[in-house]
């Protein structure tokens, strides 16, 4: 049975998350878009359960975030996790969509922007995902930038990701993160990860080597009253990355296809990601999942270290 709604916007905590918070146990937020819209069925449910299990193995309580019947759920009961994985009509919700979804009683999987905001509202400080959104290629013409960046600029949460999606303009995204005062550190790396790739080639100013060091940064954010996010860039292991040459070729073909087919706006990212998976015969998906698994493990360890 779900715990009673409490907190901003009547957030409903799962039984496990509610108990974890009452006991002072580490909690790790997870997004639900990858489950509902990023993976084929039935593998998506298997992966969702696997990621939650990985968090528990590292000592943290998983809190997969979604909106069901107009109620933000912070942590999902087993039947709710199954619903997110199996309902083909589940919407994709960013932060801007939340008031509408709640008012209309709608259901949807949460993107990075919505997950980060809801998790922070529930008092959760660490969130693991695959890759962030960012500044799109050709920004000067399209002015296309992910809402993830704006939300991170005003939300005190630590996000563990394998950089930003490699279909984006990575240097421009890093410049934008700097402008928005989002702190970026590399975990055991001096270059920004490339999502499917171990490195994008873009250098980072700061590198950390342990979850305890990340937790120390978080404590100083609190002490200084800094309300923006901390981005921990955690690369996919080189042995599990997508072959760089294959990646570059598949991405070039996907970008050309999008221009040929007139794909722009919100349709562009899913089009490019699907094209990459198809062109690499699924290797891009496996690299993505390898990155997510690593981010969940690290995020859980950071949450535990911060709790100490």
Buried (B, 14 or more C-beta within 10 A) or exposed (E): EBBEBEBEBEBBBBEBBBBBBEEEBBBBBBBBBBBBBBBEEEEBBEBBBBBBEBBEEBBBBBBBBBBBEBBBBBBBBEEBBBBBBBBEEBBBBBBEBBEEBBEEEBBBBBBBBBBBBBBBBBEBBBBBBBBBBBBBBBBEEEEBBBBBBBBBBBBBBBBBBBBBBBBBBBEBBBEBBEEBEBBBBBBEBEBBBBBBBBBBEBEBEEBBEEBBBBBBBBEEBEEEEBEBBBBBBBBBEEEBBBBBEBBEEBBEBBBEBBEEEEBBEEEBBEBBBBBBBBBBEEBBBBBBBBBBBBBBBBBBBBBBBBBE
